[in-house]
Amino acid sequence: MKNFFPDGVWPVMLTPFTEDNRVDYGALEALVNWYFENGSDGLFAVCQSSEMFFLTLEERCEIASFVKKAAKDRPVIASGHIAGAEQEQIEELKRMADTGIDALILISNRLAAQEESDDLLIKRLEVLMKALPEELPLGFYECPYPYKRILSSEVTAFCAQTGRFHFLKDTSCHMDSIRAKLRVLKGTEMKLYNANTATLLESLKEGAAGYSGVMANFHPGLYHWLCENYEKEPEKAGHLAELLTMCSLIENSAYPVNAKYALQRLGLPITLTTRKLSADKLTYAMRQEAEQLLSLTEVTAGYLKGHQRA
């Protein structure tokens, strides 16, 4: 099976909406282009940042298909199974599998309730795997909603040993969990992509493949530099990692509205409309945070290129 999952930056994509709350495909195409023009190595469409819990199944599938066509030969993965019942999940996953995406990403908390065991999760996973095309690569996403289920090293090892799993979006935010997973992934085709900025640099040094998180909606280029250069320029990488960690606190300021505002300021034809959060929640101070983040990004990019000091 072809490994179509490059190391580096995989943004968790936003979904642009029109003012009257329909998916804006013109803005979505512009967004796809922006991600790749700014250092992204692949795209994670139809995830929590995409507001998948607020999209119909038809919208989820249409978005995934559109993004893959817009990305052309560059890799696109997608999730979008939000149902609780097993048979409904199978139907959602089959529909998503037919969109042309390069990998289908499973949600860890959809396979078992918070109090249920890993053994039960694996049994349900085996049922899903039998129902899905064997040739389609799979992945896992530790989605924080409705509860965060972090994969144990045992579940991770099971996935890796099947040979069908290639992508893990880790949201544990803890190096002990990341190290345990990396140990069992070593020598397999399954790669770990860290969603957490504070642990990113250390995880890269330990063998993580890259970054797949919220902040790639603000400045993917800086994350691309870090993933590409952390070994070659360790001092700069250390300073950059510290800066990115502080910048990532903006995730708590009316996201994803603030990300759409930042993209607006960069010239993308995107509204502030989201289905998760009213644009009114974006205060004046939050707008200033986003604008200053963009200014800091520009200065930092110049510093990394050696044009000026940060």
Backbone as CSV, one residue per row, in Angstrom:
resi,resn,N_x,N_y,N_z,CA_x,CA_y,CA_z,C_x,C_y,C_z
1,MET,0.848,-1.196,0.000,0.000,0.000,0.000,0.882,1.244,0.000
2,LYS,0.602,2.167,-0.867,1.394,3.384,-0.979,1.251,4.242,0.262
3,ASN,2.386,4.703,0.806,2.336,5.633,1.929,2.287,7.051,1.374
4,PHE,1.113,7.649,1.466,0.877,8.944,0.848,0.796,10.042,1.896
5,PHE,1.552,9.889,2.977,1.410,10.776,4.109,2.752,11.414,4.454
6,PRO,3.070,12.534,3.802,4.358,13.171,4.055,4.448,13.725,5.469
7,ASP,5.652,13.767,5.991,5.891,14.445,7.252,5.604,15.938,7.070
8,GLY,5.354,16.622,8.176,5.166,18.067,8.098,3.852,18.543,8.675
9,VAL,3.251,19.519,8.016,2.103,20.248,8.559,0.815,19.843,7.855
10,TRP,-0.167,19.439,8.655,-1.483,19.043,8.165,-2.541,19.885,8.878
11,PRO,-2.950,21.008,8.314,-3.970,21.833,8.973,-5.281,21.089,9.171
12,VAL,-5.921,21.377,10.290,-7.298,20.925,10.505,-8.190,22.006,9.897
13,MET,-8.784,21.691,8.772,-9.379,22.723,7.927,-10.626,23.371,8.524
14,LEU,-10.754,24.665,8.236,-11.983,25.395,8.516,-12.986,25.151,7.397
15,THR,-14.256,25.397,7.682,-15.289,25.393,6.653,-15.810,26.811,6.480
16,PRO,-15.595,27.423,5.324,-16.158,28.763,5.085,-17.668,28.669,4.823
17,PHE,-18.404,29.616,5.373,-19.841,29.699,5.133,-20.187,31.064,4.547
18,THR,-21.256,31.085,3.756,-21.784,32.356,3.267,-22.498,33.056,4.423
19,GLU,-22.868,34.306,4.205,-23.581,35.056,5.243,-24.901,34.389,5.610
20,ASP,-25.498,33.656,4.650,-26.752,32.967,4.953,-26.529,31.501,5.329
21,ASN,-25.290,31.180,5.770,-24.985,29.914,6.441,-24.949,28.691,5.524
22,ARG,-24.610,28.890,4.268,-24.360,27.772,3.365,-22.854,27.612,3.191
23,VAL,-22.417,26.400,2.859,-20.989,26.187,2.606,-20.575,27.033,1.403
24,ASP,-19.508,27.798,1.568,-19.024,28.706,0.527,-17.867,28.014,-0.216
25,TYR,-18.176,27.421,-1.353,-17.166,26.625,-2.056,-16.128,27.485,-2.769
26,GLY,-16.485,28.709,-3.131,-15.487,29.611,-3.698,-14.427,29.950,-2.670
27,ALA,-14.858,30.261,-1.447,-13.912,30.555,-0.371,-13.139,29.298,0.028
28,LEU,-13.788,28.143,-0.051,-13.113,26.893,0.304,-11.964,26.604,-0.661
29,GLU,-12.177,26.862,-1.928,-11.091,26.658,-2.900,-9.933,27.608,-2.621
30,ALA,-10.249,28.872,-2.317,-9.198,29.835,-1.986,-8.438,29.412,-0.737
31,LEU,-9.150,28.828,0.218,-8.529,28.379,1.459,-7.591,27.201,1.207
32,VAL,-8.018,26.252,0.388,-7.156,25.122,0.029,-5.855,25.629,-0.584
33,ASN,-5.965,26.558,-1.512,-4.771,27.111,-2.151,-3.875,27.825,-1.146
34,TRP,-4.498,28.567,-0.220,-3.717,29.303,0.787,-2.923,28.343,1.663
35,TYR,-3.556,27.265,2.090,-2.833,26.295,2.926,-1.569,25.801,2.228
36,PHE,-1.703,25.407,0.975,-0.549,24.845,0.277,0.477,25.916,-0.085
37,GLU,0.024,27.112,-0.373,0.962,28.204,-0.669,1.757,28.624,0.568
38,ASN,1.281,28.241,1.743,1.921,28.664,2.989,2.501,27.495,3.779
39,GLY,2.965,26.490,3.094,3.780,25.466,3.729,3.095,24.206,4.192
40,SER,1.816,24.042,3.900,1.134,22.826,4.328,1.544,21.646,3.460
41,ASP,1.623,20.470,4.072,2.053,19.267,3.362,0.902,18.341,3.024
42,GLY,-0.214,18.504,3.710,-1.432,17.743,3.466,-2.564,18.454,4.163
43,LEU,-3.796,18.017,3.949,-4.951,18.673,4.551,-5.831,17.658,5.268
44,PHE,-6.293,18.032,6.454,-7.274,17.241,7.202,-8.607,17.966,7.088
45,ALA,-9.439,17.517,6.153,-10.763,18.099,5.944,-11.786,17.356,6.805
46,VAL,-12.889,18.011,7.075,-14.025,17.419,7.808,-13.561,16.846,9.140
47,CYS,-13.185,17.746,10.020,-12.748,17.422,11.371,-13.474,18.368,12.325
48,GLN,-13.050,18.441,13.572,-13.767,19.319,14.498,-13.631,20.784,14.106
49,SER,-12.454,21.210,13.656,-12.292,22.597,13.213,-13.157,22.912,12.001
50,SER,-13.482,21.876,11.230,-14.379,22.042,10.079,-15.843,22.150,10.508
51,GLU,-16.086,22.018,11.823,-17.446,22.044,12.385,-18.260,20.834,11.917
52,MET,-17.610,19.669,11.903,-18.275,18.478,11.362,-19.534,18.104,12.135
53,PHE,-19.588,18.453,13.424,-20.776,18.128,14.207,-21.960,19.034,13.860
54,PHE,-21.709,20.059,13.071,-22.749,20.989,12.652,-23.036,20.892,11.151
55,LEU,-22.470,19.882,10.494,-22.661,19.674,9.057,-23.522,18.438,8.823
56,THR,-24.346,18.470,7.798,-25.094,17.273,7.421,-24.129,16.275,6.780
57,LEU,-24.544,15.020,6.684,-23.713,14.012,6.041,-23.440,14.408,4.596
58,GLU,-24.448,14.939,3.915,-24.268,15.366,2.525,-23.218,16.473,2.441
59,GLU,-23.274,17.425,3.354,-22.278,18.510,3.353,-20.892,17.967,3.652
60,ARG,-20.789,17.068,4.615,-19.478,16.498,4.958,-18.838,15.812,3.757
61,CYS,-19.630,15.019,3.058,-19.102,14.287,1.907,-18.787,15.219,0.744
62,GLU,-19.635,16.197,0.525,-19.395,17.126,-0.569,-18.147,17.966,-0.316
63,ILE,-17.946,18.390,0.937,-16.744,19.154,1.276,-15.498,18.313,1.038
64,ALA,-15.488,17.063,1.521,-14.324,16.192,1.340,-14.008,15.992,-0.129
65,SER,-15.040,15.734,-0.930,-14.840,15.529,-2.360,-14.306,16.789,-3.026
66,PHE,-14.853,17.940,-2.648,-14.422,19.215,-3.239,-12.971,19.513,-2.883
67,VAL,-12.613,19.331,-1.605,-11.252,19.629,-1.167,-10.253,18.731,-1.884
68,LYS,-10.589,17.443,-2.046,-9.671,16.546,-2.733,-9.463,16.974,-4.188
69,LYS,-10.534,17.372,-4.860,-10.398,17.831,-6.241,-9.581,19.112,-6.315
70,ALA,-9.809,20.025,-5.372,-9.064,21.288,-5.362,-7.589,21.069,-5.043
71,ALA,-7.303,20.069,-4.216,-5.921,19.779,-3.835,-5.150,19.055,-4.930
72,LYS,-5.888,18.478,-5.892,-5.287,17.754,-7.014,-4.471,16.561,-6.508
73,ASP,-3.170,16.541,-6.780,-2.388,15.354,-6.428,-1.813,15.413,-5.018
74,ARG,-2.205,16.441,-4.264,-1.702,16.563,-2.888,-2.653,15.855,-1.923
75,PRO,-2.137,15.319,-0.811,-2.935,14.420,0.029,-3.999,15.121,0.866
76,VAL,-5.166,14.495,0.920,-6.294,14.982,1.722,-6.863,13.805,2.502
77,ILE,-7.041,14.005,3.793,-7.692,13.014,4.633,-8.951,13.643,5.213
78,ALA,-9.897,12.818,5.654,-11.142,13.348,6.204,-11.742,12.359,7.175
79,SER,-12.554,12.888,8.084,-13.253,12.054,9.050,-14.753,12.200,8.811
80,GLY,-15.444,12.790,9.751,-16.850,13.083,9.523,-17.835,12.052,9.999
81,HIS,-17.374,10.998,10.708,-18.381,10.076,11.256,-18.695,10.518,12.685
82,ILE,-19.933,10.951,12.890,-20.322,11.550,14.164,-21.439,10.780,14.859
83,ALA,-22.008,9.788,14.196,-23.115,9.020,14.776,-22.625,8.183,15.951
84,GLY,-23.575,7.767,16.799,-23.234,6.903,17.913,-23.440,5.435,17.603
85,ALA,-24.526,5.109,16.900,-24.842,3.712,16.589,-23.869,3.156,15.555
86,GLU,-23.470,1.907,15.751,-22.455,1.279,14.895,-22.865,1.257,13.425
87,GLN,-24.092,0.846,13.127,-24.507,0.743,11.733,-24.569,2.115,11.063
88,GLU,-24.978,3.133,11.815,-24.997,4.494,11.261,-23.584,4.966,10.973
89,GLN,-22.654,4.637,11.864,-21.256,5.001,11.626,-20.726,4.330,10.366
90,ILE,-21.058,3.072,10.186,-20.600,2.348,8.997,-21.118,3.025,7.737
91,GLU,-22.374,3.429,7.749,-22.934,4.102,6.577,-22.239,5.436,6.329
92,GLU,-21.989,6.204,7.395,-21.276,7.478,7.254,-19.880,7.249,6.676
93,LEU,-19.176,6.268,7.216,-17.807,6.004,6.780,-17.754,5.507,5.334
94,LYS,-18.708,4.679,4.952,-18.745,4.216,3.562,-18.981,5.383,2.607
95,ARG,-19.876,6.270,2.992,-20.134,7.438,2.148,-18.873,8.297,2.020
96,MET,-18.185,8.497,3.138,-16.970,9.310,3.101,-15.873,8.604,2.306
97,ALA,-15.810,7.302,2.393,-14.796,6.538,1.657,-14.947,6.695,0.156
98,ASP,-16.155,6.999,-0.300,-16.423,7.126,-1.727,-16.106,8.510,-2.291
99,THR,-15.587,9.415,-1.464,-15.376,10.801,-1.911,-14.057,11.004,-2.646
100,GLY,-13.171,10.008,-2.628,-11.884,10.161,-3.305,-10.749,10.586,-2.397
101,ILE,-11.007,10.722,-1.095,-9.951,11.113,-0.155,-8.859,10.046,-0.090
102,ASP,-7.709,10.453,0.425,-6.553,9.563,0.473,-6.508,8.701,1.718
103,ALA,-7.240,9.080,2.744,-7.342,8.252,3.950,-8.594,8.641,4.719
104,LEU,-9.163,7.663,5.376,-10.373,7.848,6.167,-9.978,7.823,7.643
105,ILE,-10.329,8.877,8.359,-9.879,9.034,9.736,-11.014,8.715,10.711
106,LEU,-10.762,7.764,11.598,-11.744,7.364,12.590,-11.611,8.217,13.849
107,ILE,-12.734,8.409,14.530,-12.765,9.212,15.750,-12.730,8.279,16.958
108,SER,-11.745,8.445,17.814,-11.541,7.492,18.909,-12.735,7.431,19.857
109,ASN,-13.391,8.565,20.122,-14.488,8.539,21.093,-15.803,8.023,20.517
110,ARG,-15.851,7.753,19.199,-17.061,7.201,18.594,-17.109,5.678,18.727
111,LEU,-15.973,5.063,19.072,-15.924,3.603,19.111,-16.172,3.021,20.496
112,ALA,-16.127,3.872,21.515,-16.379,3.391,22.877,-16.731,4.575,23.766
113,ALA,-17.639,4.340,24.677,-17.992,5.366,25.655,-16.854,5.521,26.655
114,GLN,-16.914,6.601,27.430,-15.812,6.934,28.321,-15.491,5.810,29.307
115,GLU,-16.531,5.099,29.762,-16.324,4.060,30.761,-16.051,2.692,30.146
116,GLU,-16.066,2.585,28.807,-15.891,1.286,28.153,-14.417,0.979,27.903
117,SER,-14.109,-0.290,27.799,-12.718,-0.751,27.760,-12.110,-0.655,26.364
118,ASP,-10.779,-0.747,26.351,-10.052,-0.809,25.084,-10.384,-2.085,24.322
119,ASP,-10.618,-3.172,25.033,-10.966,-4.428,24.373,-12.244,-4.272,23.554
120,LEU,-13.217,-3.561,24.119,-14.468,-3.335,23.408,-14.238,-2.409,22.218
121,LEU,-13.398,-1.412,22.402,-13.062,-0.509,21.291,-12.458,-1.301,20.139
122,ILE,-11.533,-2.192,20.442,-10.873,-2.976,19.390,-11.871,-3.887,18.677
123,LYS,-12.790,-4.498,19.417,-13.815,-5.341,18.790,-14.664,-4.539,17.818
124,ARG,-15.068,-3.342,18.222,-15.873,-2.498,17.338,-15.048,-2.018,16.154
125,LEU,-13.782,-1.761,16.394,-12.893,-1.347,15.313,-12.771,-2.450,14.268
126,GLU,-12.681,-3.681,14.698,-12.592,-4.810,13.766,-13.839,-4.901,12.888
127,VAL,-14.993,-4.604,13.467,-16.238,-4.607,12.689,-16.200,-3.513,11.625
128,LEU,-15.776,-2.327,12.026,-15.690,-1.211,11.064,-14.705,-1.527,9.947
129,MET,-13.559,-2.086,10.300,-12.536,-2.384,9.297,-13.049,-3.379,8.257
130,LYS,-13.813,-4.366,8.694,-14.365,-5.349,7.758,-15.365,-4.718,6.801
131,ALA,-16.020,-3.659,7.251,-17.045,-3.008,6.438,-16.473,-1.997,5.446
132,LEU,-15.203,-1.646,5.600,-14.588,-0.602,4.775,-13.655,-1.207,3.727
133,PRO,-13.453,-0.496,2.618,-12.568,-1.010,1.559,-11.151,-1.267,2.087
134,GLU,-10.641,-2.459,1.844,-9.323,-2.825,2.373,-8.199,-1.969,1.811
135,GLU,-8.400,-1.452,0.602,-7.335,-0.673,-0.034,-7.275,0.772,0.449
136,LEU,-8.285,1.215,1.210,-8.322,2.607,1.662,-7.551,2.753,2.968
137,PRO,-6.492,3.571,2.998,-5.761,3.792,4.246,-6.656,4.413,5.320
138,LEU,-6.361,4.060,6.567,-7.136,4.550,7.698,-6.241,5.345,8.647
139,GLY,-6.892,6.090,9.530,-6.175,6.825,10.566,-7.070,6.996,11.777
140,PHE,-6.515,7.601,12.823,-7.281,7.888,14.033,-7.072,9.332,14.445
141,TYR,-8.118,9.905,15.014,-8.102,11.276,15.527,-8.672,11.246,16.935
142,GLU,-7.883,11.701,17.902,-8.336,11.783,19.292,-9.139,13.069,19.473
143,CYS,-10.323,13.093,18.907,-11.168,14.291,18.909,-11.596,14.631,20.341
144,PRO,-11.451,15.886,20.760,-11.797,16.246,22.144,-13.295,16.243,22.454
145,TYR,-14.130,16.257,21.433,-15.577,16.337,21.643,-16.246,15.065,21.143
146,PRO,-17.248,14.528,21.827,-17.852,14.990,23.085,-17.040,14.631,24.328
147,TYR,-16.072,13.731,24.196,-15.088,13.552,25.257,-13.803,13.088,24.583
148,LYS,-12.688,13.347,25.228,-11.398,13.004,24.629,-10.987,11.603,25.057
149,ARG,-10.888,10.704,24.069,-10.383,9.355,24.349,-8.993,9.229,23.743
150,ILE,-7.993,9.218,24.607,-6.611,9.074,24.171,-6.326,7.596,23.931
151,LEU,-5.768,7.290,22.784,-5.464,5.893,22.477,-4.343,5.382,23.372
152,SER,-4.553,4.230,23.940,-3.490,3.590,24.712,-2.427,3.050,23.755
153,SER,-1.266,2.719,24.295,-0.224,2.140,23.447,-0.679,0.795,22.893
154,GLU,-1.546,0.078,23.641,-2.050,-1.215,23.183,-2.956,-1.050,21.954
155,VAL,-3.871,-0.074,22.007,-4.748,0.172,20.863,-3.932,0.685,19.680
156,THR,-2.982,1.570,19.964,-2.121,2.091,18.906,-1.349,0.969,18.229
157,ALA,-0.810,0.064,19.020,-0.061,-1.067,18.463,-0.970,-1.945,17.609
158,PHE,-2.187,-2.194,18.081,-3.131,-2.997,17.293,-3.352,-2.353,15.927
159,CYS,-3.602,-1.039,15.919,-3.851,-0.332,14.657,-2.649,-0.436,13.726
160,ALA,-1.466,-0.179,14.269,-0.258,-0.196,13.446,0.001,-1.580,12.861
161,GLN,-0.257,-2.608,13.644,0.048,-3.973,13.210,-0.917,-4.499,12.151
162,THR,-2.071,-3.853,11.999,-2.982,-4.269,10.931,-2.434,-3.911,9.556
163,GLY,-1.541,-2.928,9.501,-1.011,-2.462,8.225,-1.945,-1.524,7.479
164,ARG,-3.116,-1.265,8.031,-4.098,-0.416,7.346,-4.088,1.023,7.846
165,PHE,-3.475,1.248,9.015,-3.479,2.583,9.609,-2.170,3.305,9.310
166,HIS,-2.312,4.587,8.916,-1.141,5.368,8.511,-1.024,6.704,9.222
167,PHE,-2.059,7.150,9.881,-2.098,8.521,10.416,-2.714,8.498,11.813
168,LEU,-2.065,9.166,12.760,-2.630,9.360,14.088,-2.483,10.823,14.477
169,LYS,-3.611,11.486,14.662,-3.608,12.866,15.163,-3.713,12.788,16.679
170,ASP,-2.594,13.069,17.335,-2.495,12.927,18.785,-2.896,14.233,19.467
171,THR,-3.827,14.143,20.416,-4.244,15.331,21.174,-4.005,15.145,22.676
172,SER,-3.111,14.232,23.036,-2.887,13.941,24.454,-2.255,15.116,25.189
173,CYS,-1.454,15.918,24.470,-0.753,17.071,25.071,0.184,16.627,26.200
174,HIS,0.688,15.409,26.095,1.545,14.870,27.157,2.605,13.964,26.541
175,MET,3.864,14.253,26.864,4.941,13.504,26.239,4.975,12.035,26.664
176,ASP,4.510,11.700,27.851,4.498,10.287,28.247,3.615,9.477,27.299
177,SER,2.431,10.020,26.985,1.524,9.346,26.060,2.113,9.295,24.656
178,ILE,2.714,10.388,24.227,3.299,10.450,22.883,4.455,9.459,22.753
179,ARG,5.330,9.424,23.764,6.464,8.496,23.715,5.998,7.037,23.661
180,ALA,4.981,6.724,24.448,4.482,5.344,24.472,3.957,4.945,23.097
181,LYS,3.283,5.856,22.425,2.770,5.561,21.090,3.907,5.456,20.081
182,LEU,4.854,6.371,20.170,5.963,6.348,19.218,6.773,5.060,19.325
183,ARG,6.872,4.525,20.519,7.615,3.264,20.695,6.961,2.130,19.906
184,VAL,5.623,2.057,19.966,4.953,0.945,19.271,4.781,1.233,17.776
185,LEU,4.910,2.494,17.368,4.797,2.833,15.948,6.111,2.668,15.196
186,LYS,7.197,2.595,15.930,8.510,2.502,15.289,8.578,1.284,14.375
187,GLY,8.991,1.512,13.141,9.118,0.430,12.172,7.837,0.066,11.458
188,THR,6.746,0.792,11.742,5.468,0.542,11.069,5.172,1.686,10.092
189,GLU,4.088,1.559,9.358,3.678,2.588,8.398,2.846,3.695,9.038
190,MET,2.493,3.552,10.303,1.628,4.525,10.970,2.469,5.646,11.579
191,LYS,2.063,6.881,11.297,2.799,8.054,11.760,1.966,8.858,12.757
192,LEU,2.657,9.510,13.687,1.996,10.359,14.673,2.207,11.825,14.327
193,TYR,1.109,12.564,14.296,1.128,14.009,14.070,0.556,14.678,15.309
194,ASN,1.349,15.544,15.917,1.006,16.156,17.196,0.112,17.375,16.966
195,ALA,-0.975,17.483,17.739,-1.870,18.634,17.645,-1.498,19.734,18.631
196,ASN,-0.560,19.462,19.529,-0.252,20.370,20.632,1.074,21.079,20.417
197,THR,1.063,22.401,20.457,2.274,23.169,20.185,3.302,23.051,21.294
198,ALA,2.857,23.034,22.545,3.800,23.037,23.672,4.703,21.808,23.680
199,THR,4.205,20.692,23.184,4.999,19.453,23.162,5.551,19.137,21.769
200,LEU,5.301,20.022,20.799,5.617,19.682,19.414,7.103,19.446,19.179
201,LEU,7.948,20.386,19.573,9.370,20.250,19.284,9.940,18.989,19.926
202,GLU,9.600,18.754,21.184,10.102,17.546,21.848,9.604,16.292,21.145
203,SER,8.342,16.312,20.704,7.798,15.133,20.023,8.477,14.898,18.678
204,LEU,8.834,15.958,17.967,9.566,15.805,16.709,10.916,15.138,16.957
205,LYS,11.576,15.550,18.020,12.870,14.958,18.366,12.736,13.484,18.715
206,GLU,11.560,13.097,19.224,11.324,11.709,19.629,10.815,10.844,18.471
207,GLY,10.490,11.482,17.329,10.067,10.692,16.179,8.701,10.997,15.614
208,ALA,7.997,12.016,16.134,6.713,12.411,15.554,6.932,12.906,14.126
209,ALA,5.922,12.721,13.288,6.053,13.050,11.867,5.754,14.505,11.566
210,GLY,5.026,15.192,12.468,4.706,16.575,12.179,3.609,17.122,13.059
211,TYR,2.959,18.165,12.543,1.950,18.921,13.289,0.622,18.876,12.557
212,SER,-0.455,18.621,13.306,-1.804,18.708,12.752,-2.688,19.350,13.814
213,GLY,-2.788,20.665,13.763,-3.510,21.367,14.814,-4.094,22.684,14.365
214,VAL,-4.772,23.310,15.296,-5.530,24.545,15.073,-4.674,25.669,14.511
215,MET,-3.448,25.817,15.022,-2.654,26.994,14.665,-2.169,27.003,13.219
216,ALA,-2.320,25.898,12.523,-2.018,25.903,11.088,-3.063,26.679,10.307
217,ASN,-4.117,27.138,10.982,-5.082,28.037,10.355,-4.668,29.496,10.484
218,PHE,-3.605,29.765,11.205,-3.090,31.118,11.366,-1.745,31.308,10.669
219,HIS,-0.799,30.424,10.945,0.534,30.575,10.350,1.190,29.209,10.106
220,PRO,0.676,28.461,9.131,1.255,27.140,8.841,2.715,27.199,8.427
221,GLY,3.124,28.306,7.838,4.504,28.420,7.379,5.519,28.314,8.501
222,LEU,5.196,28.858,9.667,6.126,28.788,10.796,6.237,27.351,11.311
223,TYR,5.131,26.642,11.310,5.169,25.230,11.719,5.937,24.396,10.691
224,HIS,5.768,24.738,9.422,6.519,24.041,8.376,8.016,24.232,8.592
225,TRP,8.420,25.458,8.900,9.846,25.731,9.141,10.343,24.889,10.313
226,LEU,9.562,24.838,11.383,9.983,24.088,12.555,10.157,22.603,12.234
227,CYS,9.192,22.037,11.532,9.273,20.617,11.178,10.447,20.323,10.252
228,GLU,10.768,21.258,9.392,11.834,21.057,8.414,13.225,21.321,8.990
229,ASN,13.329,22.194,9.989,14.640,22.708,10.378,15.028,22.494,11.835
230,TYR,14.211,21.763,12.598,14.505,21.648,14.031,15.842,20.954,14.298
231,GLU,16.272,20.075,13.398,17.572,19.412,13.577,18.708,20.264,13.037
232,LYS,18.486,20.952,11.919,19.546,21.734,11.283,19.852,23.023,12.029
233,GLU,18.836,23.647,12.616,19.026,24.916,13.320,18.354,24.842,14.698
234,PRO,18.933,24.072,15.609,18.269,23.818,16.888,18.046,25.051,17.748
235,GLU,18.945,26.019,17.708,18.763,27.204,18.543,17.565,28.023,18.063
236,LYS,17.493,28.263,16.770,16.348,28.977,16.209,15.055,28.205,16.447
237,ALA,15.148,26.898,16.283,13.958,26.064,16.466,13.441,26.163,17.892
238,GLY,14.352,26.199,18.858,13.944,26.325,20.247,13.239,27.634,20.519
239,HIS,13.799,28.735,19.995,13.162,30.045,20.164,11.790,30.063,19.483
240,LEU,11.725,29.504,18.287,10.464,29.490,17.540,9.415,28.669,18.277
241,ALA,9.792,27.517,18.803,8.837,26.669,19.514,8.241,27.395,20.711
242,GLU,9.088,28.138,21.438,8.586,28.903,22.584,7.612,29.987,22.139
243,LEU,7.946,30.653,21.065,7.064,31.705,20.536,5.736,31.115,20.066
244,LEU,5.806,30.004,19.343,4.580,29.386,18.836,3.676,28.917,19.975
245,THR,4.286,28.435,21.053,3.486,28.001,22.195,2.701,29.162,22.776
246,MET,3.339,30.303,22.937,2.624,31.477,23.457,1.558,31.958,22.465
247,CYS,1.880,31.927,21.189,0.901,32.333,20.170,-0.318,31.416,20.174
248,SER,-0.103,30.154,20.501,-1.195,29.182,20.423,-2.288,29.430,21.465
249,LEU,-2.027,30.288,22.434,-3.063,30.622,23.415,-4.248,31.326,22.766
250,ILE,-4.060,31.821,21.549,-5.157,32.471,20.838,-6.256,31.469,20.477
251,GLU,-5.954,30.184,20.581,-6.984,29.158,20.367,-8.173,29.345,21.310
252,ASN,-7.928,30.024,22.433,-8.978,30.210,23.438,-9.765,31.508,23.250
253,SER,-9.525,32.208,22.157,-10.171,33.507,21.916,-11.165,33.413,20.768
254,ALA,-12.301,32.754,21.028,-13.412,32.663,20.071,-13.012,31.966,18.770
255,TYR,-12.254,30.896,18.880,-11.948,30.062,17.722,-13.194,29.260,17.344
256,PRO,-13.543,29.087,16.073,-12.781,29.411,14.862,-13.064,30.787,14.256
257,VAL,-13.900,31.601,14.926,-14.202,32.923,14.367,-12.921,33.743,14.230
258,ASN,-12.046,33.676,15.238,-10.825,34.487,15.174,-9.910,34.042,14.037
259,ALA,-9.906,32.736,13.733,-9.099,32.254,12.601,-9.651,32.787,11.282
260,LYS,-10.967,32.815,11.165,-11.575,33.360,9.944,-11.300,34.855,9.835
261,TYR,-11.283,35.551,10.959,-10.945,36.980,10.941,-9.504,37.181,10.462
262,ALA,-8.582,36.363,10.982,-7.182,36.473,10.558,-7.049,36.220,9.062
263,LEU,-7.763,35.223,8.557,-7.703,34.916,7.126,-8.307,36.046,6.296
264,GLN,-9.352,36.654,6.813,-9.918,37.845,6.159,-8.852,38.926,6.023
265,ARG,-8.129,39.172,7.107,-7.104,40.226,7.112,-5.967,39.890,6.148
266,LEU,-5.802,38.605,5.849,-4.785,38.199,4.876,-5.306,38.251,3.446
267,GLY,-6.578,38.627,3.282,-7.127,38.822,1.952,-7.976,37.704,1.414
268,LEU,-8.243,36.688,2.216,-9.089,35.595,1.722,-10.564,36.007,1.746
269,PRO,-11.338,35.545,0.768,-12.753,35.932,0.662,-13.634,35.087,1.583
270,ILE,-13.440,35.255,2.886,-14.096,34.389,3.858,-14.885,35.233,4.855
271,THR,-16.093,34.823,5.173,-16.901,35.534,6.158,-16.550,35.054,7.563
272,LEU,-17.084,35.728,8.561,-16.890,35.308,9.947,-17.958,34.326,10.405
273,THR,-18.826,33.911,9.508,-19.920,33.018,9.862,-19.409,31.633,10.245
274,THR,-19.834,31.157,11.392,-19.619,29.772,11.785,-20.943,29.246,12.349
275,ARG,-21.080,27.942,12.381,-22.273,27.332,12.975,-22.063,27.018,14.452
276,LYS,-20.823,27.038,14.868,-20.488,26.712,16.253,-20.613,27.917,17.166
277,LEU,-20.265,29.092,16.656,-20.106,30.259,17.509,-20.509,31.508,16.745
278,SER,-21.267,32.390,17.388,-21.662,33.638,16.740,-20.453,34.545,16.564
279,ALA,-20.405,35.237,15.422,-19.310,36.181,15.167,-19.291,37.301,16.200
280,ASP,-20.408,37.542,16.870,-20.473,38.572,17.903,-19.573,38.253,19.087
281,LYS,-19.188,36.987,19.229,-18.317,36.587,20.334,-16.883,37.081,20.148
282,LEU,-16.565,37.518,18.921,-15.217,38.014,18.645,-15.150,39.483,19.061
283,THR,-14.557,39.742,20.192,-14.512,41.094,20.729,-13.453,41.942,20.013
284,TYR,-13.479,43.234,20.301,-12.474,44.139,19.740,-11.068,43.680,20.133
285,ALA,-10.902,43.324,21.402,-9.580,42.884,21.872,-9.128,41.617,21.154
286,MET,-10.062,40.700,20.896,-9.717,39.469,20.189,-9.291,39.759,18.753
287,ARG,-9.930,40.726,18.130,-9.512,41.131,16.779,-8.093,41.691,16.805
288,GLN,-7.803,42.475,17.828,-6.456,43.021,17.960,-5.432,41.908,18.169
289,GLU,-5.801,40.902,18.936,-4.908,39.751,19.130,-4.579,39.094,17.797
290,ALA,-5.604,38.889,16.974,-5.396,38.233,15.684,-4.520,39.079,14.774
291,GLU,-4.754,40.390,14.749,-3.958,41.264,13.879,-2.506,41.316,14.337
292,GLN,-2.294,41.366,15.647,-0.923,41.398,16.152,-0.219,40.060,15.941
293,LEU,-0.980,38.982,15.984,-0.399,37.674,15.668,0.095,37.652,14.224
294,LEU,-0.680,38.202,13.308,-0.265,38.242,11.906,0.994,39.075,11.737
295,SER,1.074,40.201,12.439,2.266,41.045,12.371,3.482,40.311,12.927
296,LEU,3.300,39.631,14.059,4.389,38.870,14.656,4.832,37.734,13.744
297,THR,3.882,37.107,13.064,4.200,36.038,12.120,5.116,36.549,11.012
298,GLU,4.782,37.728,10.481,5.592,38.307,9.398,7.009,38.606,9.869
299,VAL,7.142,39.194,11.056,8.459,39.508,11.611,9.262,38.231,11.849
300,THR,8.596,37.222,12.398,9.277,35.962,12.706,9.728,35.250,11.441
301,ALA,8.904,35.278,10.406,9.298,34.671,9.132,10.541,35.342,8.586
302,GLY,10.618,36.670,8.727,11.805,37.397,8.289,13.043,37.001,9.087
303,TYR,12.870,36.852,10.388,13.979,36.431,11.258,14.495,35.048,10.851
304,LEU,13.556,34.141,10.558,13.973,32.777,10.196,14.732,32.759,8.884
305,LYS,14.410,33.698,8.009,15.114,33.782,6.731,16.423,34.550,6.863
306,GLY,16.680,35.103,8.063,17.919,35.824,8.283,17.884,37.277,7.881
307,HIS,16.673,37.810,7.596,16.562,39.186,7.141,16.645,40.178,8.283
308,GLN,16.205,39.757,9.473,16.193,40.670,10.605,16.102,39.853,11.888
309,ARG,16.347,40.509,12.998,16.250,39.841,14.283,14.842,39.951,14.847
310,ALA,14.383,38.882,15.528,13.061,38.941,16.171,13.163,39.743,17.464
